[in-house]
């Protein structure tokens, strides 16, 4: 599978809140799965979670690539190009 420029240039920052979704932890919310922003390390909840903080983070910051923050999962997603890598 060909990758987009965003996926090939994505960084690998440390998680800002390794214990869970940054916003859900702050407001007492809950999440289903976690995603890590590969530009700043923000941890947000997936689109199956009530608040969808990972996607909201993209819309607020335009940081293009996130990666699954689930144990054993390594896939990445580019919001800009709608591509998985």
Secondary structure as a PSIPRED ss2 file (coil, helix, strand):
# PSIPRED VFORMAT (PSIPRED V4.0)

   1 X C   1.000  0.000  0.000
   2 X C   1.000  0.000  0.000
   3 X C   1.000  0.000  0.000
   4 X C   1.000  0.000  0.000
   5 X H   0.000  1.000  0.000
   6 X H   0.000  1.000  0.000
   7 X H   0.000  1.000  0.000
   8 X H   0.000  1.000  0.000
   9 X H   0.000  1.000  0.000
  10 X C   1.000  0.000  0.000
  11 X C   1.000  0.000  0.000
  12 X C   1.000  0.000  0.000
  13 X C   1.000  0.000  0.000
  14 X C   1.000  0.000  0.000
  15 X C   1.000  0.000  0.000
  16 X C   1.000  0.000  0.000
  17 X C   1.000  0.000  0.000
  18 X C   1.000  0.000  0.000
  19 X C   1.000  0.000  0.000
  20 X C   1.000  0.000  0.000
  21 X C   1.000  0.000  0.000
  22 X H   0.000  1.000  0.000
  23 X H   0.000  1.000  0.000
  24 X H   0.000  1.000  0.000
  25 X H   0.000  1.000  0.000
  26 X H   0.000  1.000  0.000
  27 X H   0.000  1.000  0.000
  28 X C   1.000  0.000  0.000
  29 X C   1.000  0.000  0.000
  30 X C   1.000  0.000  0.000
  31 X C   1.000  0.000  0.000
  32 X C   1.000  0.000  0.000
  33 X C   1.000  0.000  0.000
  34 X E   0.000  0.000  1.000
  35 X E   0.000  0.000  1.000
  36 X E   0.000  0.000  1.000
  37 X E   0.000  0.000  1.000
  38 X C   1.000  0.000  0.000
  39 X C   1.000  0.000  0.000
  40 X C   1.000  0.000  0.000
  41 X C   1.000  0.000  0.000
  42 X C   1.000  0.000  0.000
  43 X E   0.000  0.000  1.000
  44 X E   0.000  0.000  1.000
  45 X E   0.000  0.000  1.000
  46 X C   1.000  0.000  0.000
  47 X C   1.000  0.000  0.000
  48 X C   1.000  0.000  0.000
  49 X C   1.000  0.000  0.000
  50 X C   1.000  0.000  0.000
  51 X C   1.000  0.000  0.000
  52 X C   1.000  0.000  0.000
  53 X H   0.000  1.000  0.000
  54 X H   0.000  1.000  0.000
  55 X H   0.000  1.000  0.000
  56 X H   0.000  1.000  0.000
  57 X H   0.000  1.000  0.000
  58 X H   0.000  1.000  0.000
  59 X H   0.000  1.000  0.000
  60 X H   0.000  1.000  0.000
  61 X H   0.000  1.000  0.000
  62 X C   1.000  0.000  0.000
  63 X C   1.000  0.000  0.000
  64 X C   1.000  0.000  0.000
  65 X E   0.000  0.000  1.000
  66 X E   0.000  0.000  1.000
  67 X E   0.000  0.000  1.000
  68 X E   0.000  0.000  1.000
  69 X C   1.000  0.000  0.000
  70 X C   1.000  0.000  0.000
  71 X C   1.000  0.000  0.000
  72 X C   1.000  0.000  0.000
  73 X C   1.000  0.000  0.000
  74 X C   1.000  0.000  0.000
  75 X C   1.000  0.000  0.000
  76 X E   0.000  0.000  1.000
  77 X E   0.000  0.000  1.000
  78 X E   0.000  0.000  1.000
  79 X C   1.000  0.000  0.000
  80 X C   1.000  0.000  0.000
  81 X C   1.000  0.000  0.000
  82 X C   1.000  0.000  0.000
  83 X E   0.000  0.000  1.000
  84 X E   0.000  0.000  1.000
  85 X C   1.000  0.000  0.000
